[in-house]
Amino acid sequence: MSDSPTPQQALMLWCLLGRGGTALQGTLVPEVKPADRTALVAGGHLTVEKQARALRLTVTDKGWNWAGTHMDVALPPAFRVLQDWLRRIGADLAASGRPLADFVGPVPDEPPPETPTTRKKAAEAPPKAEGSKAAKGAKTADGNERTARTEKAVSSRKKGGAKKSAGPPEAPAPRKRTGSRKTVPLGKTTSPTPPLSPEHIRTRIEAAYLALTGGERAKAVRLSALRAELADLDRATVDAGLAAILKGDRTARLSQFSDPRSLDDAEREAAFSPAGEPFHILRIQS
């Protein structure tokens, strides 16, 4: 064969290099085809040796050198993302003068190969019936308990019937009421709590702001902290107050974080986004 492996053979080499340059054939994905393995061995890029009942594939020095100078080589279409990453890594190694072997590093620990024997043992292993004995015991005990209760109830009814004469059944004793229940006079209904006025909401927001700043003004307060301070108000009420501030409150101003990466989930959740543009900070002037 030529010194240029096919895209599938190049992928096989990169699979091995990803394992440090050596691996058992059975652990590689995608599956190694014998024709590709034979071609790489014939070209001097690969060696094969028996290890127990498996085959160990190892990239030769020629294979390492070829890979280090062909990091932009074509791979099968399904592995385009790998090909793009190899090109980026190759450009970085070329700029720094770092060899590919230094980048790959030592050989990592390998997973054990799957063989027909291990697959057969796994398939023949009987399923564990955990809890079956306990469930059976519980069922028996439960059945005995129900039987005992039934016999006791029958015996009790027989004894009671011998002592008491026939007659109408006794009415159950009235239950005692615990606690007190508020009653509403007929013709009257309870009315819901009236909504807060815009002035009242603005006053509550400013009071919460000053509580968070220790009485100081012109300081940045996160809306997550403000909402927590106004926990007794629902979100729609607080949003209505913030919307009024945004419309034209000369003494208060809403703003955003300059660096979106500094936002955490709590800040994103607490943001006020009237038109898809989130605000996270409130400042109230004197």
LINGINOR-V172034 format. One record per helix or strand of 2 or more residues. SS is the DSSP state (2 for helix, 1 for strand). FROM is the first residue (numbers start at 1). LEN is the number of residues. If there is no record, write none. Layout:
# LINGINOR-V172034
ss,from,len
SS,FROM,LEN
SS,FROM,LEN
This chain:
# LINGINOR-V172034
ss,from,len
2,7,12
1,22,3
2,25,3
2,34,9
1,46,6
1,54,6
2,61,9
2,77,20
2,100,5
2,116,9
2,132,32
2,198,16
1,221,2
2,223,7
2,235,14
1,252,4
2,260,3
2,265,6
1,281,4
